[in-house]
Amino acid sequence: MDTLVYVLPSVFTGVIGQLLLKHGMSRMGPLSLGEGNVLSLIWSVFTNPFVILGLACYMGGVLFWLIALSRADLSFVYPFATLSMALIILSSWLIFGESISPTRLVGIVTIAAGVLIVARS
């Protein structure tokens, strides 16, 4: 249980980071790599405040993740990373209005059940 103090913040900060990255990139519109625009594309992406904040959140999550890895088996900790997928799908639906198909919904429930099983082991 002590490890969850580090795993759960890692999951949540990772999810928040991904949502901020998505928001920042959505504000920029569709991007593509082409000749001559690589440097300007990199500049645009990495000067976007939402991208910077998203990366900072994501890196904060990595710190918690590394601490969790130092305290528990990878086979215990890693299934919690899949919890972030379920949370991102649900958050994307709530925040960005993305659709969730019935198949994705079954996947989310399956992921959550798997994490609960691992957490109780």
Beta strands, then each sheet from edge to edge (+ up, - down):
end
